[in-house]
Amino acid sequence: MEPSDILKILKDEGFDEAVVSTSSTRSIYIKIANSKVDSIVEKKNERGRLFVSKEKKVAFSNIERPDKQSIKLAILNLKQAINIAEPKPDYYGIAEGPFKYRSNFIFDKKISEISIEEASEIANQAISEFDVENIAGTLHLSSYTYSIATTKRVEASTMGTEARLSLRIFKNGFSMQDYIASRQLKEIDVSKIKNSISMLEYTNDTGKVKSGKYDIIYMRSPAGLLFSNVNDMACIDSVEMGSFLSNKLGDKIANRDLSIYDDGSIESGIDSSPFDEEGYPTQRTPIIKNGILKSYLHNYSTAKKYNTKSTGNAGLVNPSPNTMVLYHRKKKSLEKLISSIDKGIIVTNTWYTRFSNYLKGDFSTVPRDLAIYVEKGSPKFVIKNLGSSFGIGIRISDNILRMLEKTTSVVNDTTQSTSWDSDSYYYTPSVLVEEVNISTV
Protein backbone atom coordinates (compact mmCIF):
# COMPACT_ATOMS: atom_id res chain seq x y z
CA MET A 1 0.00 0.00 0.00
CA GLU A 2 1.07 3.57 -0.69
CA PRO A 3 1.65 5.92 2.29
CA SER A 4 -1.25 8.15 1.18
CA ASP A 5 -3.62 5.15 1.21
CA ILE A 6 -2.47 4.10 4.68
CA LEU A 7 -2.83 7.69 5.88
CA LYS A 8 -6.48 7.74 4.83
CA ILE A 9 -7.12 4.77 7.13
CA LEU A 10 -5.26 6.41 10.02
CA LYS A 11 -7.25 9.65 9.72
CA ASP A 12 -10.42 7.79 10.71
CA GLU A 13 -8.87 6.37 13.89
CA GLY A 14 -8.97 9.51 16.04
CA PHE A 15 -5.27 10.40 16.11
CA ASP A 16 -4.25 14.08 16.08
CA GLU A 17 -1.30 13.56 13.72
CA ALA A 18 0.18 10.75 11.68
CA VAL A 19 3.27 10.09 9.58
CA VAL A 20 3.40 7.09 7.25
CA SER A 21 6.53 5.98 5.43
CA THR A 22 7.24 2.98 3.23
CA SER A 23 10.42 1.69 1.63
CA SER A 24 11.23 -0.87 -1.03
CA THR A 25 14.83 -2.09 -1.17
CA ARG A 26 16.83 -4.48 -3.32
CA SER A 27 20.37 -5.34 -2.25
CA ILE A 28 23.20 -7.64 -3.26
CA TYR A 29 25.78 -8.51 -0.62
CA ILE A 30 28.99 -10.27 -1.64
CA LYS A 31 31.46 -11.63 0.90
CA ILE A 32 35.11 -11.93 -0.11
CA ALA A 33 37.35 -14.38 1.76
CA ASN A 34 40.69 -16.00 0.95
CA SER A 35 41.03 -13.83 -2.17
CA LYS A 36 37.83 -15.08 -3.79
CA VAL A 37 34.09 -14.54 -3.77
CA ASP A 38 32.88 -16.58 -0.81
CA SER A 39 29.12 -15.98 -0.82
CA ILE A 40 26.42 -13.90 -2.51
CA VAL A 41 23.11 -12.89 -0.96
CA GLU A 42 20.34 -11.01 -2.77
CA LYS A 43 17.47 -9.53 -0.74
CA LYS A 44 14.29 -7.64 -1.51
CA ASN A 45 12.45 -5.92 1.32
CA GLU A 46 9.30 -3.88 1.66
CA ARG A 47 8.79 -2.13 4.98
CA GLY A 48 6.61 0.50 6.53
CA ARG A 49 6.51 2.72 9.59
CA LEU A 50 3.60 4.47 11.31
CA PHE A 51 3.94 7.36 13.75
CA VAL A 52 0.92 8.84 15.53
CA SER A 53 0.21 11.40 18.22
CA LYS A 54 -2.81 12.23 20.34
CA GLU A 55 -3.03 14.78 23.14
CA LYS A 56 0.79 14.98 23.32
CA LYS A 57 1.11 11.22 23.50
CA VAL A 58 3.18 9.57 20.76
CA ALA A 59 3.58 6.02 19.47
CA PHE A 60 5.08 4.32 16.44
CA SER A 61 5.09 0.90 14.82
CA ASN A 62 7.40 -0.76 12.30
CA ILE A 63 5.80 -3.04 9.70
CA GLU A 64 7.73 -5.78 7.95
CA ARG A 65 5.32 -5.85 5.00
CA PRO A 66 2.85 -2.95 4.57
CA ASP A 67 -0.21 -4.94 3.45
CA LYS A 68 -3.79 -4.44 4.71
CA GLN A 69 -3.60 -7.11 7.38
CA SER A 70 -0.33 -5.78 8.78
CA ILE A 71 -1.66 -2.21 8.73
CA LYS A 72 -4.79 -3.18 10.69
CA LEU A 73 -2.71 -4.99 13.32
CA ALA A 74 -0.29 -2.04 13.57
CA ILE A 75 -3.16 0.42 14.07
CA LEU A 76 -4.60 -1.76 16.83
CA ASN A 77 -1.21 -1.82 18.57
CA LEU A 78 -0.86 1.96 18.17
CA LYS A 79 -4.25 2.55 19.81
CA GLN A 80 -3.25 0.39 22.77
CA ALA A 81 0.13 2.12 23.05
CA ILE A 82 -1.43 5.60 22.95
CA ASN A 83 -3.94 4.66 25.67
CA ILE A 84 -1.22 3.71 28.15
CA ALA A 85 1.40 6.28 27.10
CA GLU A 86 2.26 9.31 29.22
CA PRO A 87 1.91 12.74 27.58
CA LYS A 88 5.12 14.44 26.47
CA PRO A 89 4.78 18.04 27.69
CA ASP A 90 7.55 19.20 25.33
CA TYR A 91 6.07 17.59 22.20
CA TYR A 92 4.91 20.25 19.72
CA GLY A 93 3.89 18.26 16.67
CA ILE A 94 5.24 17.58 13.20
CA ALA A 95 6.22 19.93 10.40
CA GLU A 96 3.48 21.72 8.47
CA GLY A 97 3.78 21.27 4.70
CA PRO A 98 3.71 21.33 1.82
CA PHE A 99 7.40 21.86 1.03
CA LYS A 100 9.54 22.20 -2.06
CA TYR A 101 12.41 19.72 -2.34
CA ARG A 102 15.64 19.50 -4.26
CA SER A 103 15.52 16.85 -6.99
CA ASN A 104 19.17 16.44 -7.99
CA PHE A 105 20.04 13.47 -5.79
CA ILE A 106 21.93 10.82 -7.74
CA PHE A 107 20.18 7.58 -8.67
CA ASP A 108 22.31 5.08 -10.59
CA LYS A 109 20.15 2.88 -12.80
CA LYS A 110 23.10 0.51 -13.28
CA ILE A 111 23.02 -0.36 -9.59
CA SER A 112 19.26 -0.83 -9.50
CA GLU A 113 19.35 -3.21 -12.49
CA ILE A 114 22.62 -5.03 -11.85
CA SER A 115 22.54 -8.82 -11.90
CA ILE A 116 24.22 -11.15 -9.42
CA GLU A 117 26.64 -12.25 -12.14
CA GLU A 118 27.62 -8.65 -12.93
CA ALA A 119 28.11 -7.84 -9.23
CA SER A 120 30.27 -10.94 -8.81
CA GLU A 121 32.38 -9.85 -11.79
CA ILE A 122 33.02 -6.47 -10.11
CA ALA A 123 34.18 -8.21 -6.92
CA ASN A 124 36.47 -10.56 -8.86
CA GLN A 125 37.91 -7.66 -10.83
CA ALA A 126 38.70 -5.81 -7.58
CA ILE A 127 40.45 -8.90 -6.20
CA SER A 128 42.56 -9.27 -9.35
CA GLU A 129 43.96 -5.74 -8.93
CA PHE A 130 46.11 -6.77 -5.97
CA ASP A 131 49.22 -8.97 -5.81
CA VAL A 132 49.10 -9.73 -2.10
CA GLU A 133 48.99 -12.66 0.33
CA ASN A 134 45.25 -12.51 0.98
CA ILE A 135 42.17 -10.34 0.55
CA ALA A 136 38.95 -10.26 2.54
CA GLY A 137 36.05 -7.85 2.39
CA THR A 138 32.56 -7.11 1.12
CA LEU A 139 30.80 -5.56 -1.84
CA HIS A 140 27.37 -4.14 -1.13
CA LEU A 141 25.06 -2.81 -3.87
CA SER A 142 21.55 -1.58 -3.18
CA SER A 143 18.73 0.59 -4.51
CA TYR A 144 15.63 1.84 -2.76
CA THR A 145 12.46 3.87 -3.03
CA TYR A 146 11.33 5.76 0.07
CA SER A 147 7.94 7.49 0.34
CA ILE A 148 6.22 9.53 3.03
CA ALA A 149 2.78 11.04 3.72
CA THR A 150 1.66 13.04 6.76
CA THR A 151 -1.48 14.68 8.10
CA LYS A 152 0.34 18.02 7.71
CA ARG A 153 0.13 18.09 3.89
CA VAL A 154 3.36 16.29 3.13
CA GLU A 155 3.44 13.70 0.36
CA ALA A 156 6.82 12.93 -1.18
CA SER A 157 9.01 10.18 -2.55
CA THR A 158 12.70 9.70 -3.33
CA MET A 159 14.99 7.04 -4.76
CA GLY A 160 18.59 6.23 -3.96
CA THR A 161 21.42 3.85 -4.73
CA GLU A 162 24.48 2.70 -2.83
CA ALA A 163 27.72 1.00 -3.78
CA ARG A 164 30.23 0.15 -1.07
CA LEU A 165 33.45 -1.85 -1.40
CA SER A 166 35.41 -2.76 1.71
CA LEU A 167 38.73 -4.59 1.38
CA ARG A 168 41.19 -5.85 3.97
CA ILE A 169 44.58 -6.47 2.38
CA PHE A 170 47.17 -8.84 3.88
CA LYS A 171 50.80 -8.41 2.84
CA ASN A 172 54.18 -9.01 4.46
CA GLY A 173 52.44 -10.26 7.60
CA PHE A 174 50.48 -7.00 8.00
CA SER A 175 46.89 -6.04 7.25
CA MET A 176 45.13 -2.84 6.23
CA GLN A 177 41.47 -2.04 5.52
CA ASP A 178 39.94 0.70 3.39
CA TYR A 179 36.57 1.61 1.86
CA ILE A 180 35.05 3.15 -1.26
CA ALA A 181 31.44 4.33 -1.11
CA SER A 182 29.25 6.17 -3.60
CA ARG A 183 25.77 6.45 -5.08
CA GLN A 184 27.37 5.71 -8.46
CA LEU A 185 28.89 2.41 -9.56
CA LYS A 186 31.52 4.15 -11.69
CA GLU A 187 32.97 5.73 -8.52
CA ILE A 188 33.96 2.32 -7.13
CA ASP A 189 37.52 2.82 -8.31
CA VAL A 190 39.92 0.33 -6.73
CA SER A 191 42.85 2.68 -7.39
CA LYS A 192 41.59 4.76 -4.45
CA ILE A 193 42.14 1.79 -2.16
CA LYS A 194 45.48 1.07 -3.81
CA ASN A 195 46.68 4.55 -2.82
CA SER A 196 45.91 3.82 0.83
CA ILE A 197 47.24 0.28 0.75
CA SER A 198 50.57 1.62 -0.50
CA MET A 199 51.36 2.38 3.15
CA LEU A 200 52.02 -1.34 3.55
CA GLU A 201 55.25 -0.61 1.66
CA TYR A 202 56.48 2.01 4.16
CA THR A 203 58.39 -0.47 6.29
CA ASN A 204 58.76 -4.19 6.96
CA ASP A 205 60.10 -3.68 10.49
CA THR A 206 57.98 -4.17 13.60
CA GLY A 207 58.38 -2.68 17.05
CA LYS A 208 56.67 -1.43 20.18
CA VAL A 209 56.07 2.05 21.54
CA LYS A 210 55.93 3.32 25.11
CA SER A 211 52.96 5.01 26.77
CA GLY A 212 52.92 8.76 26.29
CA LYS A 213 51.76 11.54 23.98
CA TYR A 214 52.07 11.20 20.21
CA ASP A 215 50.99 13.18 17.18
CA ILE A 216 48.42 10.99 15.42
CA ILE A 217 47.51 10.89 11.74
CA TYR A 218 44.02 9.45 11.60
CA MET A 219 43.29 8.16 8.12
CA ARG A 220 39.84 8.91 6.66
CA SER A 221 37.84 6.03 8.10
CA PRO A 222 38.91 6.30 11.76
CA ALA A 223 38.80 10.11 11.54
CA GLY A 224 35.20 10.00 10.37
CA LEU A 225 34.26 7.41 12.98
CA LEU A 226 35.65 9.58 15.79
CA PHE A 227 34.45 13.03 14.73
CA SER A 228 30.97 11.91 13.63
CA ASN A 229 30.32 11.75 17.38
CA VAL A 230 30.13 15.55 17.19
CA ASN A 231 26.99 15.29 15.05
CA ASP A 232 25.50 12.62 17.33
CA MET A 233 26.09 14.73 20.42
CA ALA A 234 24.80 17.89 18.70
CA CYS A 235 21.30 16.38 18.52
CA ILE A 236 19.25 18.34 21.03
CA ASP A 237 18.09 15.27 22.97
CA SER A 238 21.74 14.32 23.57
CA VAL A 239 22.46 17.91 24.59
CA GLU A 240 19.59 17.79 27.09
CA MET A 241 20.77 14.48 28.56
CA GLY A 242 24.31 15.81 28.85
CA SER A 243 26.87 15.76 26.04
CA PHE A 244 30.27 17.36 25.61
CA LEU A 245 28.49 20.09 23.60
CA SER A 246 25.93 20.98 26.29
CA ASN A 247 25.78 24.68 27.28
CA LYS A 248 28.51 25.60 24.80
CA LEU A 249 26.66 27.41 21.98
CA GLY A 250 28.80 30.33 20.85
CA ASP A 251 31.89 28.98 22.61
CA LYS A 252 35.19 28.17 20.93
CA ILE A 253 35.48 24.39 21.23
CA ALA A 254 37.81 23.47 18.35
CA ASN A 255 40.76 24.64 16.29
CA ARG A 256 39.85 27.87 14.48
CA ASP A 257 40.70 26.28 11.13
CA LEU A 258 38.22 23.43 11.71
CA SER A 259 34.55 23.28 10.73
CA ILE A 260 32.08 20.38 11.02
CA TYR A 261 28.74 20.32 9.23
CA ASP A 262 25.67 18.12 9.27
CA ASP A 263 24.48 17.76 5.69
CA GLY A 264 21.54 15.75 4.40
CA SER A 265 21.46 17.56 1.05
CA ILE A 266 24.66 16.30 -0.65
CA GLU A 267 23.59 15.01 -4.06
CA SER A 268 26.16 12.18 -3.94
CA GLY A 269 25.70 11.41 -0.25
CA ILE A 270 24.49 7.88 0.42
CA ASP A 271 22.63 9.01 3.55
CA SER A 272 21.24 12.11 1.81
CA SER A 273 17.54 12.64 1.12
CA PRO A 274 15.38 15.58 -0.02
CA PHE A 275 13.48 15.37 3.28
CA ASP A 276 13.76 14.06 6.82
CA GLU A 277 11.42 11.60 8.56
CA GLU A 278 8.61 14.16 8.96
CA GLY A 279 8.96 15.58 5.47
CA TYR A 280 10.94 18.71 6.35
CA PRO A 281 13.59 19.61 3.72
CA THR A 282 17.15 18.59 4.61
CA GLN A 283 19.94 21.16 4.61
CA ARG A 284 23.60 21.86 5.39
CA THR A 285 23.89 22.93 9.03
CA PRO A 286 27.16 24.27 10.51
CA ILE A 287 27.67 22.63 13.91
CA ILE A 288 31.20 23.96 14.36
CA LYS A 289 32.31 26.90 12.19
CA ASN A 290 35.92 28.07 12.45
CA GLY A 291 36.18 26.48 15.89
CA ILE A 292 32.93 27.99 17.27
CA LEU A 293 29.92 25.84 18.24
CA LYS A 294 27.18 27.31 16.05
CA SER A 295 24.14 25.05 16.19
CA TYR A 296 22.38 22.04 17.65
CA LEU A 297 20.29 19.70 15.50
CA HIS A 298 16.49 19.84 15.69
CA ASN A 299 13.32 18.31 14.32
CA TYR A 300 10.15 20.44 14.12
CA SER A 301 9.00 19.73 17.67
CA THR A 302 12.32 20.44 19.41
CA ALA A 303 12.77 23.56 17.30
CA LYS A 304 9.42 24.86 18.55
CA LYS A 305 10.49 24.12 22.11
CA TYR A 306 13.66 26.19 21.71
CA ASN A 307 12.10 28.92 19.57
CA THR A 308 14.26 28.16 16.55
CA LYS A 309 13.84 26.44 13.17
CA SER A 310 14.13 22.75 12.30
CA THR A 311 17.48 21.78 10.83
CA GLY A 312 15.91 18.91 8.87
CA ASN A 313 17.05 16.24 11.30
CA ALA A 314 13.86 14.34 12.21
CA GLY A 315 13.94 11.60 13.89
CA LEU A 316 10.27 11.78 14.76
CA VAL A 317 10.75 11.14 18.48
CA ASN A 318 14.26 12.57 18.70
CA PRO A 319 16.45 14.37 16.11
CA SER A 320 19.06 12.27 14.32
CA PRO A 321 22.18 13.32 12.38
CA ASN A 322 22.54 13.20 8.62
CA THR A 323 26.02 13.10 7.04
CA MET A 324 29.05 14.54 8.85
CA VAL A 325 31.31 16.76 6.75
CA LEU A 326 34.68 17.84 8.18
CA TYR A 327 36.56 20.78 6.68
CA HIS A 328 39.94 22.24 7.65
CA ARG A 329 41.65 25.27 6.10
CA LYS A 330 45.19 23.86 6.45
CA LYS A 331 45.80 21.05 3.93
CA LYS A 332 48.96 19.13 3.09
CA SER A 333 49.88 16.01 1.20
CA LEU A 334 50.19 12.89 3.33
CA GLU A 335 53.93 12.87 2.71
CA LYS A 336 54.34 16.46 3.97
CA LEU A 337 52.15 15.73 6.98
CA ILE A 338 54.33 12.74 7.87
CA SER A 339 57.51 14.75 7.40
CA SER A 340 56.23 17.36 9.89
CA ILE A 341 55.94 14.83 12.73
CA ASP A 342 58.71 14.48 15.30
CA LYS A 343 57.13 11.56 17.18
CA GLY A 344 53.85 10.12 16.03
CA ILE A 345 51.70 7.25 14.79
CA ILE A 346 49.70 6.73 11.59
CA VAL A 347 46.40 5.05 12.52
CA THR A 348 44.58 3.39 9.60
CA ASN A 349 41.71 1.70 11.44
CA THR A 350 40.11 1.56 14.90
CA TRP A 351 37.51 -0.49 16.67
CA TYR A 352 35.26 -0.13 19.69
CA THR A 353 35.39 3.65 20.10
CA ARG A 354 33.53 4.13 23.38
CA PHE A 355 32.90 7.09 25.69
CA SER A 356 33.51 6.75 29.43
CA ASN A 357 32.03 10.22 30.03
CA TYR A 358 29.74 11.82 27.43
CA LEU A 359 29.45 15.08 29.37
CA LYS A 360 33.21 15.65 29.45
CA GLY A 361 33.96 13.91 26.13
CA ASP A 362 36.35 11.30 27.51
CA PHE A 363 36.69 8.27 25.23
CA SER A 364 38.96 5.40 24.33
CA THR A 365 39.53 3.35 21.19
CA VAL A 366 41.83 0.57 20.05
CA PRO A 367 43.75 0.90 16.75
CA ARG A 368 43.77 -2.22 14.60
CA ASP A 369 45.46 -3.46 11.43
CA LEU A 370 48.28 -1.23 10.23
CA ALA A 371 49.66 1.42 12.61
CA ILE A 372 53.02 2.95 11.78
CA TYR A 373 55.39 4.67 14.20
CA VAL A 374 56.90 7.88 12.78
CA GLU A 375 60.02 9.56 14.12
CA LYS A 376 61.66 12.76 12.88
CA GLY A 377 59.47 12.82 9.80
CA SER A 378 60.13 9.25 8.71
CA PRO A 379 58.14 5.99 9.13
CA LYS A 380 60.23 3.70 11.36
CA PHE A 381 58.26 0.53 12.02
CA VAL A 382 54.83 -1.07 12.18
CA ILE A 383 53.50 -1.41 15.70
CA LYS A 384 53.30 -5.13 16.36
CA ASN A 385 49.94 -6.90 16.09
CA LEU A 386 48.54 -8.88 19.00
CA GLY A 387 47.74 -12.38 17.78
CA SER A 388 45.24 -12.97 14.99
CA SER A 389 42.71 -10.27 15.96
CA PHE A 390 44.65 -7.56 14.09
CA GLY A 391 44.46 -5.38 17.19
CA ILE A 392 47.75 -3.76 18.11
CA GLY A 393 49.41 -3.15 21.44
CA ILE A 394 48.20 0.41 22.06
CA ARG A 395 45.03 2.17 23.21
CA ILE A 396 44.03 5.77 22.55
CA SER A 397 42.48 7.33 25.68
CA ASP A 398 41.75 11.02 25.33
CA ASN A 399 39.11 13.74 25.21
CA ILE A 400 37.28 14.63 22.00
CA LEU A 401 37.09 18.37 22.79
CA ARG A 402 40.85 18.45 23.31
CA MET A 403 41.32 16.56 20.04
CA LEU A 404 39.10 19.02 18.19
CA GLU A 405 41.35 21.79 19.45
CA LYS A 406 44.51 19.89 18.50
CA THR A 407 43.44 18.99 14.95
CA THR A 408 45.99 21.26 13.30
CA SER A 409 46.08 20.04 9.70
CA VAL A 410 44.51 17.58 7.25
CA VAL A 411 45.38 15.70 4.09
CA ASN A 412 43.73 16.81 0.85
CA ASP A 413 42.04 13.40 0.42
CA THR A 414 38.40 13.97 1.44
CA THR A 415 36.03 11.28 0.20
CA GLN A 416 32.85 9.57 1.30
CA SER A 417 33.76 6.84 3.75
CA THR A 418 32.47 4.62 6.51
CA SER A 419 33.74 2.03 8.96
CA TRP A 420 32.96 -1.55 9.93
CA ASP A 421 32.02 -0.10 13.36
CA SER A 422 29.44 2.37 11.99
CA ASP A 423 26.18 2.44 10.03
CA SER A 424 26.82 6.02 8.92
CA TYR A 425 28.73 7.67 6.10
CA TYR A 426 30.86 10.79 6.35
CA TYR A 427 32.97 13.11 4.24
CA THR A 428 36.28 13.57 5.97
CA PRO A 429 39.96 13.83 5.11
CA SER A 430 42.78 12.18 6.99
CA VAL A 431 43.62 14.44 9.95
CA LEU A 432 46.60 15.28 12.15
CA VAL A 433 45.83 15.50 15.87
CA GLU A 434 48.70 16.61 18.09
CA GLU A 435 49.71 15.24 21.50
CA VAL A 436 47.24 12.36 21.78
CA ASN A 437 47.44 10.20 24.88
CA ILE A 438 48.55 6.63 24.10
CA SER A 439 48.81 3.74 26.54
CA THR A 440 50.33 0.35 25.83
CA VAL A 441 48.62 -2.96 26.45
Order of alpha helices (4+ residues) and beta strands (2+ residues): alpha-beta-beta-beta-alpha-alpha-alpha-beta-beta-beta-alpha-beta-beta-alpha-alpha-beta-beta-beta-alpha-beta-beta-alpha-beta-beta-beta-beta-beta-beta-beta-beta-alpha-beta-beta-beta-beta
